[in-house]
Amino acid sequence: MTEDDPRPGRLKNVRQMLHESFNMRKVYAKMVPKLYTPEQKESRMDICADILTTTLTLIQAC
């Protein structure tokens, strides 16, 4: 295996491509809990439902 290995999926190459092509960079790593409390689940579902409703309303308005 060499440094200029053209195989896709190599993390270093993907990050380089994103940076060079789109001027993107990794800002932080997000930690997400594996299990949610019932209150957290309800809150997330409410937020998602609001986003979905807003999105569908905007699409229908077009």
JOJOGI-V875851 format. One line per field, one symbol per residue. phi: phi as a letter, one per 30 degrees, with the letter a starting at -180 (. if undefined). burial: b if it has 16 or more other ideal C-beta (glycine too) atoms within 10 Angstrom, else e. Layout:
# JOJOGI-V875851
phi: ???
burial: ???
This chain:
# JOJOGI-V875851
phi: .cdcddddjdeddddddddddchcbdcacccbddccdedddddddddddddddddddddddd
burial: eeeeeeeeeeeeeeeeeeeeeeeeeeeeeeeeeeeeeeeeeeeeeeeeeeeeeeeeeeeeee
